[in-house]
Amino acid sequence: MQQFLTILAFYRPFVVWSFVINAVIGFLNPEFMPAIVTKLFLAVFLWYLVKVTSARKKLNFYKRLGISPFKLFSIVFLMDIILTMGFLVVFKEFT
């Protein structure tokens, strides 16, 4: 449970951007598969961005807590997909 809360703390700054991207996806093409592919691309981009910039030090913090970068980004991706699917279902109901 402690690791999950730590991963949520890592994901917190990206939630606003996730909802902005969900809104754009909802307006352009509110289908599930393109949304998943877009989110996967963005998760890989986020991993690259964190790995290359000075945010790399954050990864060392999570490694010391027993969370590998793969585990960190895969759980963040899964949480993001769950939020995206919920958002798209609600969006489709109102359009």
N, C-alpha and C positions, 0 to 999 in steps of 0.2 A: 504494500500500500504506500509505503514511503517513496519507493521508486516512481510509482504512478503519479503521486503528487509533485514530485520533482520534475517529471516530464511535463505535467500540466503547467508548471512554472516556466518551463522553457517555451511552451507553445503560446502562452498568454500574449506576448507582444505581437504575434502573428495573426491573432484572431480577427482583428479589425480588417487587416488586409485580406484575409480569407473571405470575410463577408462582402467586401467590395468586389472581389473577384467573382464570388457567387452571384452577386447582383448583375454583373456584366454578362456572365454566362447565362443567367436566367433570361436576360433581355435578348441576347443574340441567338442562343440555341439551348432551350431548357431540356435537353436530353441527358440521360445519365452517362452514357459511354463517352461522349466528348468531354463532359465535365470531369470524369475520372482520369482521362488521358491528360487533360489540362492540369489537373491537380498533381498528377504524377510528374509531369514535366516541371512544375513549380517546386515540388519537393526535391527533385534532383538538383534544380537550380539553387535552392536554399542550402542544400548540403554542400554544393560547390562553393557558394558564397561564404559560408561559415568556415569551410576548410581552408580557403585561400586568404581570407582577411584576418584581422586581429581577433575576431570572434573565435578563432581556433582555440584560444585559451579556455573558453567555455566548455569545449569538448573534453579538455583534460579534467575539468571539474566533474563532469558527468562520468568519465572513466573511473575516477577515484571513488565514485559512489556505486560502481558496479554496473553502470549502464553503458553499453557499447554504442558507438555512433550509429551503427546499423539498427540496433534496437530503438534508439532514440528517434531516429527519423522514420522508421517504419511505424512506430506507434503514433507519432505525430501525423503521419500520412493517413493512417486508419481513422484517427479522430477527426481529421479534416474531411475525409470521405463521408463519415457518418453525418457531420454537420452539413455538408454539401447536399447529401441525399435528402435530408430533412428540409433544407431550404428549397430545393427544387420541387419537392412534393407540394409544399405550401405554395410556391410560386405558380405551379401548374394549376392548382385549384382556383386561383384568383385570375387567371388569364383565359 
